[in-house]
């Protein structure tokens, strides 16, 4: 797959503005980011770039602007690039170690998840993924039916299976993510997780779930939460992340209308993850 590197400069540089801009660019197809002194580098498959989507982004910070330029990257083995430059083993909650197949040294933990990094979101390094993992570690999944919505690498669904879930369904709009999730399920010997390429509309064909996991961006969550809640059993749990502290009021307003009650909240570097419970019907 051919990629573009977009070099983004934030003027004057502001860390929060840079983080928000990354989130907005992820919504239009950018898959990974690398911070620089004055902004960041962003990467997107050439076929997904729509210049009008990028140029229409408005940064909600007064007096702060951004500029960008594109560079066509040579075709590379991106798995090899991650191996050489980015992905290192990570420990979450002193219970889970997440590593890649090529790692030779890593700490022993009760749960070990192997992720083959292929530019899909969800290696455990981002704050939202690690907080989702922390929430999952704190709930009972034994015998539960679980949905991993926007599954990325499949890491959350894989953990749910390892924690005793009876059945796991992973859904992602990107065929690249679905293929990577299938590969990671095979590597981790997960046999009760099915993967589907689709959107929230796909849920219409599925049976209800005891637990729904959704680490997606704010706008998609606000749009699709009614579909998620419709497929969540009474007293079921929904764990959400992918948004900032500043977005929490909008998320709470939406979940309140849908009869979800906040159970627990985590925050890391202004990113937030929340566990909700659905009321009785």
C-alpha positions as CSV (number, residue, x, y, z in Angstrom):
1,X,0.0,0.0,0.0
2,X,1.3,3.5,-1.0
3,X,1.3,6.1,1.7
4,X,1.6,9.9,1.9
5,X,3.4,11.7,4.7
6,X,1.8,15.0,5.6
7,X,4.0,17.4,7.5
8,X,1.9,19.6,9.8
9,X,3.1,22.8,11.4
10,X,1.1,24.3,14.3
11,X,1.6,28.1,14.7
12,X,2.3,29.1,17.4
13,X,2.9,25.6,18.6
14,X,0.4,24.4,21.2
15,X,0.4,20.8,22.5
16,X,-3.4,20.6,23.1
17,X,-4.1,22.1,19.6
18,X,-1.7,19.6,18.1
19,X,-3.5,16.7,19.8
20,X,-6.9,17.9,18.7
21,X,-5.7,18.3,15.2
22,X,-4.4,14.8,15.1
23,X,-7.9,13.6,16.3
24,X,-9.6,15.6,13.5
25,X,-7.2,14.2,10.9
26,X,-7.8,10.7,12.1
27,X,-11.5,11.3,11.3
28,X,-10.6,11.9,7.6
29,X,-8.4,8.8,7.2
30,X,-5.0,9.4,8.8
31,X,-3.8,6.3,10.5
32,X,-0.7,7.2,12.5
33,X,1.1,10.2,13.8
34,X,4.6,11.1,15.0
35,X,5.2,14.3,17.0
36,X,7.8,16.9,15.9
37,X,9.0,20.1,17.5
38,X,6.5,22.3,15.7
39,X,3.7,19.8,15.1
40,X,3.7,16.3,13.7
41,X,4.0,14.0,10.8
42,X,0.8,12.2,9.7
43,X,0.4,9.1,7.5
44,X,-2.4,8.2,5.2
45,X,-2.9,5.7,2.4
46,X,-2.8,7.6,-0.9
47,X,-6.1,6.3,-2.0
48,X,-7.9,7.6,1.1
49,X,-6.7,11.2,0.9
50,X,-9.4,13.7,0.0
51,X,-7.8,17.2,-0.1
52,X,-11.1,18.9,0.5
53,X,-11.6,17.0,3.8
54,X,-8.2,18.1,5.0
55,X,-8.5,21.7,3.9
56,X,-11.9,22.0,5.5
57,X,-10.6,21.2,9.1
58,X,-11.1,24.1,11.5
59,X,-8.9,24.2,14.5
60,X,-11.0,25.3,17.5
61,X,-8.2,27.3,19.2
62,X,-8.3,31.1,18.8
63,X,-5.1,32.6,17.3
64,X,-3.6,29.2,16.4
65,X,-3.3,28.1,12.8
66,X,-1.8,25.1,11.0
67,X,-0.2,24.5,7.6
68,X,0.8,21.3,5.9
69,X,2.6,19.7,2.9
70,X,2.6,16.2,1.4
71,X,5.4,13.8,0.5
72,X,4.8,10.6,-1.4
73,X,6.6,7.8,0.4
74,X,8.3,5.0,-1.3
75,X,6.7,1.6,-1.0
76,X,7.9,0.0,2.2
77,X,7.4,-2.9,4.5
78,X,5.6,-1.0,7.2
79,X,5.7,-3.9,9.6
80,X,9.5,-3.7,9.3
81,X,9.5,0.1,9.8
82,X,7.5,-0.4,13.1
83,X,9.9,-3.1,14.2
84,X,12.9,-0.8,13.7
85,X,11.5,2.5,14.9
86,X,8.3,2.5,17.0
87,X,6.6,-0.5,18.6
88,X,8.1,-1.5,21.9
89,X,6.6,-3.9,24.5
90,X,4.2,-2.2,26.9
91,X,2.7,-3.2,30.2
92,X,-0.8,-2.1,31.3
93,X,-2.1,-2.4,34.8
94,X,0.7,-4.7,35.9
95,X,-1.4,-7.5,34.4
96,X,-1.0,-7.3,30.6
97,X,2.1,-7.2,28.4
98,X,1.5,-6.2,24.8
99,X,4.3,-7.1,22.4
100,X,4.9,-7.9,18.7
101,X,6.0,-11.2,17.3
102,X,9.6,-9.9,16.8
103,X,10.2,-8.9,20.4
104,X,12.7,-11.2,22.2
105,X,12.8,-9.5,25.6
106,X,9.7,-8.5,27.5
107,X,8.4,-8.7,31.1
108,X,6.4,-11.7,32.2
109,X,2.8,-10.9,33.0
110,X,-0.4,-12.9,33.7
111,X,-1.7,-11.9,30.3
112,X,0.4,-11.7,27.1
113,X,-1.1,-10.2,23.9
114,X,0.9,-10.4,20.6
115,X,0.1,-7.7,18.1
116,X,1.5,-7.7,14.6
117,X,1.7,-4.0,13.8
118,X,0.4,-3.2,10.4
119,X,-0.6,0.5,10.7
120,X,-3.9,-0.4,12.4
121,X,-4.8,1.6,15.5
122,X,-4.5,-0.3,18.7
123,X,-1.0,-1.4,19.9
124,X,-1.7,-0.3,23.4
125,X,0.6,2.7,23.3
126,X,-2.1,5.3,22.8
127,X,-3.7,6.6,26.0
128,X,-7.2,5.6,24.9
129,X,-6.2,2.0,24.2
130,X,-4.3,1.6,27.4
131,X,-7.3,3.1,29.4
132,X,-9.7,0.8,27.6
133,X,-7.5,-2.1,28.6
134,X,-7.5,-0.9,32.2
135,X,-11.3,-0.7,32.3
136,X,-11.6,-4.2,30.8
137,X,-9.3,-5.6,33.4
138,X,-11.6,-4.3,36.1
139,X,-14.8,-6.0,34.9
140,X,-16.1,-9.6,34.9
141,X,-16.2,-10.9,31.3
142,X,-16.7,-14.6,32.2
143,X,-19.3,-16.0,29.8
144,X,-20.2,-12.6,28.3
145,X,-21.0,-11.7,24.7
146,X,-18.8,-8.8,23.7
147,X,-18.7,-6.3,20.8
148,X,-15.4,-4.6,19.9
149,X,-16.7,-1.7,17.7
150,X,-14.0,-0.1,15.5
151,X,-11.7,-3.0,16.4
152,X,-8.5,-1.8,14.8
153,X,-5.9,-4.5,15.6
154,X,-8.5,-6.5,17.5
155,X,-6.6,-6.0,20.8
156,X,-9.6,-5.2,23.0
157,X,-11.6,-8.1,21.7
158,X,-8.6,-10.4,22.1
159,X,-8.2,-9.3,25.7
160,X,-12.0,-9.8,26.3
161,X,-11.6,-13.4,25.0
162,X,-8.6,-14.0,27.2
163,X,-10.6,-12.7,30.2
164,X,-13.3,-15.3,29.7
165,X,-15.8,-13.9,27.2
166,X,-17.9,-16.6,25.7
167,X,-18.2,-14.8,22.3
168,X,-16.6,-11.7,20.8
169,X,-17.5,-9.8,17.6
170,X,-15.2,-7.2,16.1
171,X,-16.4,-4.7,13.5
172,X,-14.3,-2.2,11.6
173,X,-15.0,-0.1,8.5
174,X,-11.5,-0.7,7.2
175,X,-10.7,-4.0,5.5
176,X,-7.1,-3.5,6.4
177,X,-8.0,-3.5,10.1
178,X,-10.2,-6.6,9.7
179,X,-7.4,-8.5,8.1
180,X,-5.0,-7.4,10.8
181,X,-7.4,-8.4,13.5
182,X,-7.9,-11.8,12.0
183,X,-4.1,-12.3,11.9
184,X,-3.8,-11.2,15.5
185,X,-6.5,-13.6,16.6
186,X,-4.6,-16.4,14.9
187,X,-1.4,-15.4,16.6
188,X,-3.0,-15.3,20.0
189,X,-5.0,-18.5,19.4
190,X,-8.3,-16.7,19.8
191,X,-11.0,-18.9,18.4
192,X,-14.2,-17.3,19.6
193,X,-13.8,-13.8,17.9
194,X,-15.5,-13.2,14.6
195,X,-14.5,-10.2,12.5
196,X,-16.8,-8.2,10.2
197,X,-16.1,-5.3,7.9
198,X,-19.0,-2.9,8.4
199,X,-20.5,0.1,10.2
200,X,-23.0,0.7,13.0
201,X,-25.7,-0.4,10.5
202,X,-24.1,-3.9,10.6
203,X,-25.4,-4.2,14.2
204,X,-29.0,-4.5,12.9
205,X,-28.2,-8.1,11.9
206,X,-26.6,-9.1,15.2
207,X,-27.9,-10.4,18.5
208,X,-27.6,-8.2,21.7
209,X,-24.3,-7.9,23.7
210,X,-23.5,-8.0,27.4
211,X,-20.6,-5.6,26.9
212,X,-19.8,-3.1,24.1
213,X,-16.3,-1.7,23.7
214,X,-15.9,1.4,21.4
215,X,-12.6,3.3,21.2
216,X,-13.6,5.7,18.3
217,X,-13.6,9.4,17.8
218,X,-16.2,11.8,19.4
219,X,-18.2,12.5,16.3
220,X,-18.7,8.9,15.3
221,X,-19.6,8.0,18.9
222,X,-22.2,10.8,19.1
223,X,-23.7,9.6,15.8
224,X,-23.7,5.9,16.4
225,X,-24.3,5.6,20.2
226,X,-28.1,5.0,19.7
227,X,-27.3,2.0,17.5
228,X,-24.9,0.6,20.1
229,X,-27.3,1.1,23.0
230,X,-30.1,-0.7,21.0
231,X,-27.8,-3.8,20.9
232,X,-26.7,-3.6,24.6
233,X,-28.6,-5.8,27.0
234,X,-30.3,-4.4,30.1
235,X,-27.7,-3.8,32.9
236,X,-25.0,-4.3,30.2
237,X,-21.8,-2.3,30.2
238,X,-20.4,0.0,27.6
239,X,-16.8,1.3,27.7
240,X,-16.1,4.3,25.5
241,X,-13.0,6.2,24.6
242,X,-11.4,8.1,21.8
243,X,-12.3,11.6,22.9
244,X,-10.8,14.4,25.1
245,X,-11.9,15.8,28.4
246,X,-13.4,18.8,26.6
247,X,-15.7,16.4,24.7
248,X,-17.0,14.7,27.9
249,X,-20.1,17.0,28.4
250,X,-21.3,16.2,24.9
251,X,-20.8,12.4,25.5
252,X,-22.5,12.5,28.9
253,X,-25.5,14.4,27.4
254,X,-25.9,11.8,24.7
255,X,-25.5,8.8,27.1
256,X,-28.0,10.3,29.6
257,X,-30.7,10.5,26.9
258,X,-30.0,6.9,26.1
259,X,-30.4,5.8,29.8
260,X,-26.7,5.0,30.4
261,X,-25.3,5.6,33.8
262,X,-21.6,6.5,34.3
263,X,-19.9,3.8,36.5
264,X,-16.2,4.7,36.2
265,X,-14.0,7.3,34.5
266,X,-10.3,7.4,33.6
267,X,-8.2,10.2,32.2
268,X,-4.7,10.3,30.8
269,X,-3.1,13.3,29.1
270,X,-6.6,14.9,28.6
271,X,-7.9,11.7,26.9
272,X,-10.8,10.1,28.7
273,X,-12.3,6.6,28.9
274,X,-15.7,5.9,30.6
275,X,-17.6,2.8,31.6
276,X,-21.4,3.1,31.5
277,X,-24.2,0.8,32.5
278,X,-27.5,0.5,30.7
279,X,-30.6,0.8,32.8
280,X,-33.3,-1.9,33.1
281,X,-35.9,-2.0,30.4
